Amino acid sequence: MKVFIVIILLFVIYNLGLAMFYMIRDKGQGKNTVRFLTVRIAVSFGLFLMIILALKMGWLQAHSLLPKTQ
């Protein structure tokens, strides 16, 4: 599950890079920038929902950063 999350995050970063590339290349006049930013937002939102579902189903376990007291 963690590997899948990392792959999706890399895909989000890739789409962000493509949006920046087309924004620079097309000088903001093309539709590619908007399309890639829309894909990035949709995938990020889907990943957020998937992480919440995985936490509720027990597929992922949250941990505390506080030290354990004895």
mmJSON file of the N, C-alpha and C atoms, coordinates in Angstrom:
{"data_MODEL":{"atom_site":{
"group_PDB":["ATOM","ATOM","ATOM","ATOM","ATOM","ATOM","ATOM","ATOM","ATOM","ATOM","ATOM","ATOM","ATOM","ATOM","ATOM","ATOM","ATOM","ATOM","ATOM","ATOM","ATOM","ATOM","ATOM","ATOM","ATOM","ATOM","ATOM","ATOM","ATOM","ATOM","ATOM","ATOM","ATOM","ATOM","ATOM","ATOM","ATOM","ATOM","ATOM","ATOM","ATOM","ATOM","ATOM","ATOM","ATOM","ATOM","ATOM","ATOM","ATOM","ATOM","ATOM","ATOM","ATOM","ATOM","ATOM","ATOM","ATOM","ATOM","ATOM","ATOM","ATOM","ATOM","ATOM","ATOM","ATOM","ATOM","ATOM","ATOM","ATOM","ATOM","ATOM","ATOM","ATOM","ATOM","ATOM","ATOM","ATOM","ATOM","ATOM","ATOM","ATOM","ATOM","ATOM","ATOM","ATOM","ATOM","ATOM","ATOM","ATOM","ATOM","ATOM","ATOM","ATOM","ATOM","ATOM","ATOM","ATOM","ATOM","ATOM","ATOM","ATOM","ATOM","ATOM","ATOM","ATOM","ATOM","ATOM","ATOM","ATOM","ATOM","ATOM","ATOM","ATOM","ATOM","ATOM","ATOM","ATOM","ATOM","ATOM","ATOM","ATOM","ATOM","ATOM","ATOM","ATOM","ATOM","ATOM","ATOM","ATOM","ATOM","ATOM","ATOM","ATOM","ATOM","ATOM","ATOM","ATOM","ATOM","ATOM","ATOM","ATOM","ATOM","ATOM","ATOM","ATOM","ATOM","ATOM","ATOM","ATOM","ATOM","ATOM","ATOM","ATOM","ATOM","ATOM","ATOM","ATOM","ATOM","ATOM","ATOM","ATOM","ATOM","ATOM","ATOM","ATOM","ATOM","ATOM","ATOM","ATOM","ATOM","ATOM","ATOM","ATOM","ATOM","ATOM","ATOM","ATOM","ATOM","ATOM","ATOM","ATOM","ATOM","ATOM","ATOM","ATOM","ATOM","ATOM","ATOM","ATOM","ATOM","ATOM","ATOM","ATOM","ATOM","ATOM","ATOM","ATOM","ATOM","ATOM","ATOM","ATOM","ATOM","ATOM","ATOM","ATOM","ATOM","ATOM","ATOM","ATOM","ATOM"],
"id":[1,2,3,4,5,6,7,8,9,10,11,12,13,14,15,16,17,18,19,20,21,22,23,24,25,26,27,28,29,30,31,32,33,34,35,36,37,38,39,40,41,42,43,44,45,46,47,48,49,50,51,52,53,54,55,56,57,58,59,60,61,62,63,64,65,66,67,68,69,70,71,72,73,74,75,76,77,78,79,80,81,82,83,84,85,86,87,88,89,90,91,92,93,94,95,96,97,98,99,100,101,102,103,104,105,106,107,108,109,110,111,112,113,114,115,116,117,118,119,120,121,122,123,124,125,126,127,128,129,130,131,132,133,134,135,136,137,138,139,140,141,142,143,144,145,146,147,148,149,150,151,152,153,154,155,156,157,158,159,160,161,162,163,164,165,166,167,168,169,170,171,172,173,174,175,176,177,178,179,180,181,182,183,184,185,186,187,188,189,190,191,192,193,194,195,196,197,198,199,200,201,202,203,204,205,206,207,208,209,210],
"type_symbol":["N","C","C","N","C","C","N","C","C","N","C","C","N","C","C","N","C","C","N","C","C","N","C","C","N","C","C","N","C","C","N","C","C","N","C","C","N","C","C","N","C","C","N","C","C","N","C","C","N","C","C","N","C","C","N","C","C","N","C","C","N","C","C","N","C","C","N","C","C","N","C","C","N","C","C","N","C","C","N","C","C","N","C","C","N","C","C","N","C","C","N","C","C","N","C","C","N","C","C","N","C","C","N","C","C","N","C","C","N","C","C","N","C","C","N","C","C","N","C","C","N","C","C","N","C","C","N","C","C","N","C","C","N","C","C","N","C","C","N","C","C","N","C","C","N","C","C","N","C","C","N","C","C","N","C","C","N","C","C","N","C","C","N","C","C","N","C","C","N","C","C","N","C","C","N","C","C","N","C","C","N","C","C","N","C","C","N","C","C","N","C","C","N","C","C","N","C","C","N","C","C","N","C","C","N","C","C","N","C","C"],
"label_atom_id":["N","CA","C","N","CA","C","N","CA","C","N","CA","C","N","CA","C","N","CA","C","N","CA","C","N","CA","C","N","CA","C","N","CA","C","N","CA","C","N","CA","C","N","CA","C","N","CA","C","N","CA","C","N","CA","C","N","CA","C","N","CA","C","N","CA","C","N","CA","C","N","CA","C","N","CA","C","N","CA","C","N","CA","C","N","CA","C","N","CA","C","N","CA","C","N","CA","C","N","CA","C","N","CA","C","N","CA","C","N","CA","C","N","CA","C","N","CA","C","N","CA","C","N","CA","C","N","CA","C","N","CA","C","N","CA","C","N","CA","C","N","CA","C","N","CA","C","N","CA","C","N","CA","C","N","CA","C","N","CA","C","N","CA","C","N","CA","C","N","CA","C","N","CA","C","N","CA","C","N","CA","C","N","CA","C","N","CA","C","N","CA","C","N","CA","C","N","CA","C","N","CA","C","N","CA","C","N","CA","C","N","CA","C","N","CA","C","N","CA","C","N","CA","C","N","CA","C","N","CA","C","N","CA","C","N","CA","C","N","CA","C","N","CA","C"],
"label_alt_id":[null,null,null,null,null,null,null,null,null,null,null,null,null,null,null,null,null,null,null,null,null,null,null,null,null,null,null,null,null,null,null,null,null,null,null,null,null,null,null,null,null,null,null,null,null,null,null,null,null,null,null,null,null,null,null,null,null,null,null,null,null,null,null,null,null,null,null,null,null,null,null,null,null,null,null,null,null,null,null,null,null,null,null,null,null,null,null,null,null,null,null,null,null,null,null,null,null,null,null,null,null,null,null,null,null,null,null,null,null,null,null,null,null,null,null,null,null,null,null,null,null,null,null,null,null,null,null,null,null,null,null,null,null,null,null,null,null,null,null,null,null,null,null,null,null,null,null,null,null,null,null,null,null,null,null,null,null,null,null,null,null,null,null,null,null,null,null,null,null,null,null,null,null,null,null,null,null,null,null,null,null,null,null,null,null,null,null,null,null,null,null,null,null,null,null,null,null,null,null,null,null,null,null,null,null,null,null,null,null,null],
"label_comp_id":["MET","MET","MET","LYS","LYS","LYS","VAL","VAL","VAL","PHE","PHE","PHE","ILE","ILE","ILE","VAL","VAL","VAL","ILE","ILE","ILE","ILE","ILE","ILE","LEU","LEU","LEU","LEU","LEU","LEU","PHE","PHE","PHE","VAL","VAL","VAL","ILE","ILE","ILE","TYR","TYR","TYR","ASN","ASN","ASN","LEU","LEU","LEU","GLY","GLY","GLY","LEU","LEU","LEU","ALA","ALA","ALA","MET","MET","MET","PHE","PHE","PHE","TYR","TYR","TYR","MET","MET","MET","ILE","ILE","ILE","ARG","ARG","ARG","ASP","ASP","ASP","LYS","LYS","LYS","GLY","GLY","GLY","GLN","GLN","GLN","GLY","GLY","GLY","LYS","LYS","LYS","ASN","ASN","ASN","THR","THR","THR","VAL","VAL","VAL","ARG","ARG","ARG","PHE","PHE","PHE","LEU","LEU","LEU","THR","THR","THR","VAL","VAL","VAL","ARG","ARG","ARG","ILE","ILE","ILE","ALA","ALA","ALA","VAL","VAL","VAL","SER","SER","SER","PHE","PHE","PHE","GLY","GLY","GLY","LEU","LEU","LEU","PHE","PHE","PHE","LEU","LEU","LEU","MET","MET","MET","ILE","ILE","ILE","ILE","ILE","ILE","LEU","LEU","LEU","ALA","ALA","ALA","LEU","LEU","LEU","LYS","LYS","LYS","MET","MET","MET","GLY","GLY","GLY","TRP","TRP","TRP","LEU","LEU","LEU","GLN","GLN","GLN","ALA","ALA","ALA","HIS","HIS","HIS","SER","SER","SER","LEU","LEU","LEU","LEU","LEU","LEU","PRO","PRO","PRO","LYS","LYS","LYS","THR","THR","THR","GLN","GLN","GLN"],
"label_asym_id":["A","A","A","A","A","A","A","A","A","A","A","A","A","A","A","A","A","A","A","A","A","A","A","A","A","A","A","A","A","A","A","A","A","A","A","A","A","A","A","A","A","A","A","A","A","A","A","A","A","A","A","A","A","A","A","A","A","A","A","A","A","A","A","A","A","A","A","A","A","A","A","A","A","A","A","A","A","A","A","A","A","A","A","A","A","A","A","A","A","A","A","A","A","A","A","A","A","A","A","A","A","A","A","A","A","A","A","A","A","A","A","A","A","A","A","A","A","A","A","A","A","A","A","A","A","A","A","A","A","A","A","A","A","A","A","A","A","A","A","A","A","A","A","A","A","A","A","A","A","A","A","A","A","A","A","A","A","A","A","A","A","A","A","A","A","A","A","A","A","A","A","A","A","A","A","A","A","A","A","A","A","A","A","A","A","A","A","A","A","A","A","A","A","A","A","A","A","A","A","A","A","A","A","A","A","A","A","A","A","A"],
"label_entity_id":["1","1","1","1","1","1","1","1","1","1","1","1","1","1","1","1","1","1","1","1","1","1","1","1","1","1","1","1","1","1","1","1","1","1","1","1","1","1","1","1","1","1","1","1","1","1","1","1","1","1","1","1","1","1","1","1","1","1","1","1","1","1","1","1","1","1","1","1","1","1","1","1","1","1","1","1","1","1","1","1","1","1","1","1","1","1","1","1","1","1","1","1","1","1","1","1","1","1","1","1","1","1","1","1","1","1","1","1","1","1","1","1","1","1","1","1","1","1","1","1","1","1","1","1","1","1","1","1","1","1","1","1","1","1","1","1","1","1","1","1","1","1","1","1","1","1","1","1","1","1","1","1","1","1","1","1","1","1","1","1","1","1","1","1","1","1","1","1","1","1","1","1","1","1","1","1","1","1","1","1","1","1","1","1","1","1","1","1","1","1","1","1","1","1","1","1","1","1","1","1","1","1","1","1","1","1","1","1","1","1"],
"label_seq_id":[1,1,1,2,2,2,3,3,3,4,4,4,5,5,5,6,6,6,7,7,7,8,8,8,9,9,9,10,10,10,11,11,11,12,12,12,13,13,13,14,14,14,15,15,15,16,16,16,17,17,17,18,18,18,19,19,19,20,20,20,21,21,21,22,22,22,23,23,23,24,24,24,25,25,25,26,26,26,27,27,27,28,28,28,29,29,29,30,30,30,31,31,31,32,32,32,33,33,33,34,34,34,35,35,35,36,36,36,37,37,37,38,38,38,39,39,39,40,40,40,41,41,41,42,42,42,43,43,43,44,44,44,45,45,45,46,46,46,47,47,47,48,48,48,49,49,49,50,50,50,51,51,51,52,52,52,53,53,53,54,54,54,55,55,55,56,56,56,57,57,57,58,58,58,59,59,59,60,60,60,61,61,61,62,62,62,63,63,63,64,64,64,65,65,65,66,66,66,67,67,67,68,68,68,69,69,69,70,70,70],
"pdbx_PDB_ins_code":[null,null,null,null,null,null,null,null,null,null,null,null,null,null,null,null,null,null,null,null,null,null,null,null,null,null,null,null,null,null,null,null,null,null,null,null,null,null,null,null,null,null,null,null,null,null,null,null,null,null,null,null,null,null,null,null,null,null,null,null,null,null,null,null,null,null,null,null,null,null,null,null,null,null,null,null,null,null,null,null,null,null,null,null,null,null,null,null,null,null,null,null,null,null,null,null,null,null,null,null,null,null,null,null,null,null,null,null,null,null,null,null,null,null,null,null,null,null,null,null,null,null,null,null,null,null,null,null,null,null,null,null,null,null,null,null,null,null,null,null,null,null,null,null,null,null,null,null,null,null,null,null,null,null,null,null,null,null,null,null,null,null,null,null,null,null,null,null,null,null,null,null,null,null,null,null,null,null,null,null,null,null,null,null,null,null,null,null,null,null,null,null,null,null,null,null,null,null,null,null,null,null,null,null,null,null,null,null,null,null],
"Cartn_x":[0.822,0.0,0.869,1.962,2.826,3.524,3.897,4.54,3.554,2.292,1.262,1.082,1.109,0.967,2.142,3.347,4.529,4.449,3.996,3.859,2.846,1.723,0.719,1.273,2.028,2.628,3.631,4.396,5.312,4.549,3.404,2.564,2.03,1.676,1.204,2.324,3.53,4.667,4.967,4.842,5.048,4.042,2.774,1.757,2.008,2.483,2.813,3.954,4.946,6.048,5.587,4.692,4.156,3.363,2.603,1.84,2.783,3.874,4.841,5.508,5.844,6.463,5.557,4.286,3.368,3.029,3.064,2.821,3.952,5.191,6.331,6.346,6.085,6.159,5.052,3.822,2.674,2.406,3.231,3.058,1.675,1.109,-0.178,-1.381,-1.192,-2.301,-2.937,-2.246,-2.772,-3.654,-4.316,-5.187,-4.479,-3.248,-2.532,-2.24,-1.91,-1.609,-2.814,-3.961,-5.177,-5.512,-5.333,-5.643,-4.759,-3.442,-2.543,-2.746,-3.077,-3.363,-4.666,-5.644,-6.901,-6.668,-5.841,-5.503,-4.796,-3.878,-3.149,-4.083,-5.019,-5.962,-6.861,-7.349,-8.229,-7.503,-6.284,-5.518,-5.17,-4.81,-4.499,-5.717,-6.875,-8.101,-8.445,-8.303,-8.553,-7.592,-6.319,-5.338,-5.688,-6.124,-6.529,-7.69,-8.687,-9.82,-9.387,-8.462,-7.989,-7.224,-6.44,-5.702,-6.677,-7.705,-8.705,-9.401,-9.783,-10.422,-9.482,-8.205,-7.235,-7.038,-7.075,-6.962,-8.19,-9.377,-10.614,-10.698,-10.21,-10.282,-9.15,-8.14,-7.031,-5.897,-5.931,-4.863,-3.608,-3.774,-2.674,-2.863,-1.763,-1.844,-1.132,-1.823,-1.218,-0.368,0.666,1.506,1.744,2.026,2.263,3.747,4.058,5.444,5.912,5.004,5.354,6.035,7.041,7.704,6.757,6.92,6.085,6.571,5.616,5.963,5.89,6.768,6.8,6.282],
"Cartn_y":[-1.191,0.0,1.259,1.236,2.411,2.672,1.609,1.767,2.391,1.974,2.521,4.018,4.425,5.838,6.643,6.104,6.802,6.937,5.889,5.946,7.019,7.091,8.108,9.506,9.686,10.99,11.393,10.428,10.721,11.11,10.483,10.835,12.263,12.647,14.012,15.022,14.726,15.61,15.68,14.555,14.516,15.417,15.344,16.194,17.669,17.962,19.344,19.858,19.01,19.377,19.59,18.721,18.897,20.194,20.514,21.766,22.958,22.914,24.005,24.096,22.939,22.922,23.564,23.178,23.734,25.2,25.593,26.996,27.863,27.38,28.128,28.085,26.913,26.764,27.523,27.418,28.045,29.465,29.948,31.293,31.47,30.386,30.459,30.52,30.351,30.467,29.12,28.015,26.704,26.121,25.032,24.359,23.223,22.917,21.811,22.077,23.303,23.64,23.37,23.824,23.622,22.139,21.416,19.979,19.223,19.487,18.777,19.19,20.453,20.865,20.241,20.088,19.433,17.97,17.309,15.9,15.803,16.722,16.702,16.862,17.778,18.004,16.781,16.213,15.047,13.851,13.608,12.476,12.709,13.936,14.249,14.047,14.488,14.313,12.836,12.077,10.637,9.936,10.339,9.759,10.072,11.3,11.686,10.816,10.622,9.768,8.322,7.844,6.473,6.274,7.265,7.157,7.134,7.967,7.956,6.592,6.053,4.735,3.652,3.711,2.718,2.785,3.98,4.108,3.526,3.786,3.268,1.747,1.183,-0.264,-1.013,-0.291,-0.929,-1.357,-0.954,-1.303,-0.504,0.694,1.545,1.822,1.987,2.279,3.607,4.513,5.773,5.543,6.31,6.191,7.574,7.581,8.831,9.171,10.435,10.86,11.119,11.015,11.228,9.975,10.146,8.976,8.247,6.948,6.141,6.333,6.464,6.593,5.216,4.977,3.65,3.71],
"Cartn_z":[0.0,0.0,0.0,0.763,0.845,-0.485,-1.187,-2.487,-3.479,-3.422,-4.289,-4.034,-2.783,-2.428,-2.969,-2.851,-3.37,-4.889,-5.573,-7.032,-7.432,-6.724,-7.029,-6.763,-5.68,-5.402,-6.483,-6.987,-8.087,-9.349,-9.586,-10.722,-10.584,-9.368,-9.114,-9.408,-8.968,-9.223,-10.719,-11.415,-12.859,-13.573,-13.179,-13.783,-13.483,-12.301,-11.96,-12.837,-13.078,-13.958,-15.396,-15.883,-17.231,-17.353,-16.323,-16.341,-16.409,-15.658,-15.692,-17.066,-17.642,-18.962,-20.005,-20.021,-21.011,-20.73,-19.468,-19.142,-19.703,-19.583,-20.101,-21.629,-22.198,-23.645,-24.375,-23.87,-24.534,-24.051,-23.131,-22.548,-21.921,-21.386,-20.704,-21.617,-22.915,-23.857,-24.197,-23.979,-24.337,-23.248,-23.588,-22.628,-21.893,-22.303,-21.673,-20.203,-19.858,-18.463,-17.574,-18.002,-17.22,-17.12,-18.214,-18.21,-17.219,-17.25,-16.345,-14.887,-14.642,-13.263,-12.762,-13.659,-13.282,-12.943,-13.742,-13.458,-12.114,-11.853,-10.581,-9.394,-9.5,-8.402,-8.204,-9.301,-9.201,-8.599,-9.029,-8.499,-7.033,-6.673,-5.273,-4.38,-4.848,-4.074,-3.932,-5.011,-4.956,-4.005,-4.011,-3.105,-1.658,-1.399,-0.053,0.43,-0.419,-0.047,0.149,-0.697,-0.564,0.746,1.154,2.42,3.597,3.553,4.622,4.678,3.522,3.474,4.004,3.617,4.073,5.585,6.153,7.607,8.303,7.741,8.341,8.241,7.123,6.908,7.616,8.093,8.79,7.873,6.611,5.68,5.972,6.518,6.966,8.448,9.139,10.564,10.828,11.472,11.866,13.11,13.252,14.435,15.017,16.298,16.991,16.954,16.896,16.933,18.353,19.302,20.706,21.254,22.116,22.695,23.661,23.709,24.621,26.056,26.968,28.382,29.008,29.974,30.605,32.002],
"occupancy":[1.0,1.0,1.0,1.0,1.0,1.0,1.0,1.0,1.0,1.0,1.0,1.0,1.0,1.0,1.0,1.0,1.0,1.0,1.0,1.0,1.0,1.0,1.0,1.0,1.0,1.0,1.0,1.0,1.0,1.0,1.0,1.0,1.0,1.0,1.0,1.0,1.0,1.0,1.0,1.0,1.0,1.0,1.0,1.0,1.0,1.0,1.0,1.0,1.0,1.0,1.0,1.0,1.0,1.0,1.0,1.0,1.0,1.0,1.0,1.0,1.0,1.0,1.0,1.0,1.0,1.0,1.0,1.0,1.0,1.0,1.0,1.0,1.0,1.0,1.0,1.0,1.0,1.0,1.0,1.0,1.0,1.0,1.0,1.0,1.0,1.0,1.0,1.0,1.0,1.0,1.0,1.0,1.0,1.0,1.0,1.0,1.0,1.0,1.0,1.0,1.0,1.0,1.0,1.0,1.0,1.0,1.0,1.0,1.0,1.0,1.0,1.0,1.0,1.0,1.0,1.0,1.0,1.0,1.0,1.0,1.0,1.0,1.0,1.0,1.0,1.0,1.0,1.0,1.0,1.0,1.0,1.0,1.0,1.0,1.0,1.0,1.0,1.0,1.0,1.0,1.0,1.0,1.0,1.0,1.0,1.0,1.0,1.0,1.0,1.0,1.0,1.0,1.0,1.0,1.0,1.0,1.0,1.0,1.0,1.0,1.0,1.0,1.0,1.0,1.0,1.0,1.0,1.0,1.0,1.0,1.0,1.0,1.0,1.0,1.0,1.0,1.0,1.0,1.0,1.0,1.0,1.0,1.0,1.0,1.0,1.0,1.0,1.0,1.0,1.0,1.0,1.0,1.0,1.0,1.0,1.0,1.0,1.0,1.0,1.0,1.0,1.0,1.0,1.0,1.0,1.0,1.0,1.0,1.0,1.0],
"B_iso_or_equiv":[0.0,0.0,0.0,0.0,0.0,0.0,0.0,0.0,0.0,0.0,0.0,0.0,0.0,0.0,0.0,0.0,0.0,0.0,0.0,0.0,0.0,0.0,0.0,0.0,0.0,0.0,0.0,0.0,0.0,0.0,0.0,0.0,0.0,0.0,0.0,0.0,0.0,0.0,0.0,0.0,0.0,0.0,0.0,0.0,0.0,0.0,0.0,0.0,0.0,0.0,0.0,0.0,0.0,0.0,0.0,0.0,0.0,0.0,0.0,0.0,0.0,0.0,0.0,0.0,0.0,0.0,0.0,0.0,0.0,0.0,0.0,0.0,0.0,0.0,0.0,0.0,0.0,0.0,0.0,0.0,0.0,0.0,0.0,0.0,0.0,0.0,0.0,0.0,0.0,0.0,0.0,0.0,0.0,0.0,0.0,0.0,0.0,0.0,0.0,0.0,0.0,0.0,0.0,0.0,0.0,0.0,0.0,0.0,0.0,0.0,0.0,0.0,0.0,0.0,0.0,0.0,0.0,0.0,0.0,0.0,0.0,0.0,0.0,0.0,0.0,0.0,0.0,0.0,0.0,0.0,0.0,0.0,0.0,0.0,0.0,0.0,0.0,0.0,0.0,0.0,0.0,0.0,0.0,0.0,0.0,0.0,0.0,0.0,0.0,0.0,0.0,0.0,0.0,0.0,0.0,0.0,0.0,0.0,0.0,0.0,0.0,0.0,0.0,0.0,0.0,0.0,0.0,0.0,0.0,0.0,0.0,0.0,0.0,0.0,0.0,0.0,0.0,0.0,0.0,0.0,0.0,0.0,0.0,0.0,0.0,0.0,0.0,0.0,0.0,0.0,0.0,0.0,0.0,0.0,0.0,0.0,0.0,0.0,0.0,0.0,0.0,0.0,0.0,0.0,0.0,0.0,0.0,0.0,0.0,0.0],
"pdbx_formal_charge":[null,null,null,null,null,null,null,null,null,null,null,null,null,null,null,null,null,null,null,null,null,null,null,null,null,null,null,null,null,null,null,null,null,null,null,null,null,null,null,null,null,null,null,null,null,null,null,null,null,null,null,null,null,null,null,null,null,null,null,null,null,null,null,null,null,null,null,null,null,null,null,null,null,null,null,null,null,null,null,null,null,null,null,null,null,null,null,null,null,null,null,null,null,null,null,null,null,null,null,null,null,null,null,null,null,null,null,null,null,null,null,null,null,null,null,null,null,null,null,null,null,null,null,null,null,null,null,null,null,null,null,null,null,null,null,null,null,null,null,null,null,null,null,null,null,null,null,null,null,null,null,null,null,null,null,null,null,null,null,null,null,null,null,null,null,null,null,null,null,null,null,null,null,null,null,null,null,null,null,null,null,null,null,null,null,null,null,null,null,null,null,null,null,null,null,null,null,null,null,null,null,null,null,null,null,null,null,null,null,null],
"auth_seq_id":[1,1,1,2,2,2,3,3,3,4,4,4,5,5,5,6,6,6,7,7,7,8,8,8,9,9,9,10,10,10,11,11,11,12,12,12,13,13,13,14,14,14,15,15,15,16,16,16,17,17,17,18,18,18,19,19,19,20,20,20,21,21,21,22,22,22,23,23,23,24,24,24,25,25,25,26,26,26,27,27,27,28,28,28,29,29,29,30,30,30,31,31,31,32,32,32,33,33,33,34,34,34,35,35,35,36,36,36,37,37,37,38,38,38,39,39,39,40,40,40,41,41,41,42,42,42,43,43,43,44,44,44,45,45,45,46,46,46,47,47,47,48,48,48,49,49,49,50,50,50,51,51,51,52,52,52,53,53,53,54,54,54,55,55,55,56,56,56,57,57,57,58,58,58,59,59,59,60,60,60,61,61,61,62,62,62,63,63,63,64,64,64,65,65,65,66,66,66,67,67,67,68,68,68,69,69,69,70,70,70],
"auth_comp_id":["MET","MET","MET","LYS","LYS","LYS","VAL","VAL","VAL","PHE","PHE","PHE","ILE","ILE","ILE","VAL","VAL","VAL","ILE","ILE","ILE","ILE","ILE","ILE","LEU","LEU","LEU","LEU","LEU","LEU","PHE","PHE","PHE","VAL","VAL","VAL","ILE","ILE","ILE","TYR","TYR","TYR","ASN","ASN","ASN","LEU","LEU","LEU","GLY","GLY","GLY","LEU","LEU","LEU","ALA","ALA","ALA","MET","MET","MET","PHE","PHE","PHE","TYR","TYR","TYR","MET","MET","MET","ILE","ILE","ILE","ARG","ARG","ARG","ASP","ASP","ASP","LYS","LYS","LYS","GLY","GLY","GLY","GLN","GLN","GLN","GLY","GLY","GLY","LYS","LYS","LYS","ASN","ASN","ASN","THR","THR","THR","VAL","VAL","VAL","ARG","ARG","ARG","PHE","PHE","PHE","LEU","LEU","LEU","THR","THR","THR","VAL","VAL","VAL","ARG","ARG","ARG","ILE","ILE","ILE","ALA","ALA","ALA","VAL","VAL","VAL","SER","SER","SER","PHE","PHE","PHE","GLY","GLY","GLY","LEU","LEU","LEU","PHE","PHE","PHE","LEU","LEU","LEU","MET","MET","MET","ILE","ILE","ILE","ILE","ILE","ILE","LEU","LEU","LEU","ALA","ALA","ALA","LEU","LEU","LEU","LYS","LYS","LYS","MET","MET","MET","GLY","GLY","GLY","TRP","TRP","TRP","LEU","LEU","LEU","GLN","GLN","GLN","ALA","ALA","ALA","HIS","HIS","HIS","SER","SER","SER","LEU","LEU","LEU","LEU","LEU","LEU","PRO","PRO","PRO","LYS","LYS","LYS","THR","THR","THR","GLN","GLN","GLN"],
"auth_asym_id":["A","A","A","A","A","A","A","A","A","A","A","A","A","A","A","A","A","A","A","A","A","A","A","A","A","A","A","A","A","A","A","A","A","A","A","A","A","A","A","A","A","A","A","A","A","A","A","A","A","A","A","A","A","A","A","A","A","A","A","A","A","A","A","A","A","A","A","A","A","A","A","A","A","A","A","A","A","A","A","A","A","A","A","A","A","A","A","A","A","A","A","A","A","A","A","A","A","A","A","A","A","A","A","A","A","A","A","A","A","A","A","A","A","A","A","A","A","A","A","A","A","A","A","A","A","A","A","A","A","A","A","A","A","A","A","A","A","A","A","A","A","A","A","A","A","A","A","A","A","A","A","A","A","A","A","A","A","A","A","A","A","A","A","A","A","A","A","A","A","A","A","A","A","A","A","A","A","A","A","A","A","A","A","A","A","A","A","A","A","A","A","A","A","A","A","A","A","A","A","A","A","A","A","A","A","A","A","A","A","A"],
"auth_atom_id":["N","CA","C","N","CA","C","N","CA","C","N","CA","C","N","CA","C","N","CA","C","N","CA","C","N","CA","C","N","CA","C","N","CA","C","N","CA","C","N","CA","C","N","CA","C","N","CA","C","N","CA","C","N","CA","C","N","CA","C","N","CA","C","N","CA","C","N","CA","C","N","CA","C","N","CA","C","N","CA","C","N","CA","C","N","CA","C","N","CA","C","N","CA","C","N","CA","C","N","CA","C","N","CA","C","N","CA","C","N","CA","C","N","CA","C","N","CA","C","N","CA","C","N","CA","C","N","CA","C","N","CA","C","N","CA","C","N","CA","C","N","CA","C","N","CA","C","N","CA","C","N","CA","C","N","CA","C","N","CA","C","N","CA","C","N","CA","C","N","CA","C","N","CA","C","N","CA","C","N","CA","C","N","CA","C","N","CA","C","N","CA","C","N","CA","C","N","CA","C","N","CA","C","N","CA","C","N","CA","C","N","CA","C","N","CA","C","N","CA","C","N","CA","C","N","CA","C","N","CA","C","N","CA","C","N","CA","C","N","CA","C","N","CA","C"],
"pdbx_PDB_model_num":[1,1,1,1,1,1,1,1,1,1,1,1,1,1,1,1,1,1,1,1,1,1,1,1,1,1,1,1,1,1,1,1,1,1,1,1,1,1,1,1,1,1,1,1,1,1,1,1,1,1,1,1,1,1,1,1,1,1,1,1,1,1,1,1,1,1,1,1,1,1,1,1,1,1,1,1,1,1,1,1,1,1,1,1,1,1,1,1,1,1,1,1,1,1,1,1,1,1,1,1,1,1,1,1,1,1,1,1,1,1,1,1,1,1,1,1,1,1,1,1,1,1,1,1,1,1,1,1,1,1,1,1,1,1,1,1,1,1,1,1,1,1,1,1,1,1,1,1,1,1,1,1,1,1,1,1,1,1,1,1,1,1,1,1,1,1,1,1,1,1,1,1,1,1,1,1,1,1,1,1,1,1,1,1,1,1,1,1,1,1,1,1,1,1,1,1,1,1,1,1,1,1,1,1,1,1,1,1,1,1]
}}}
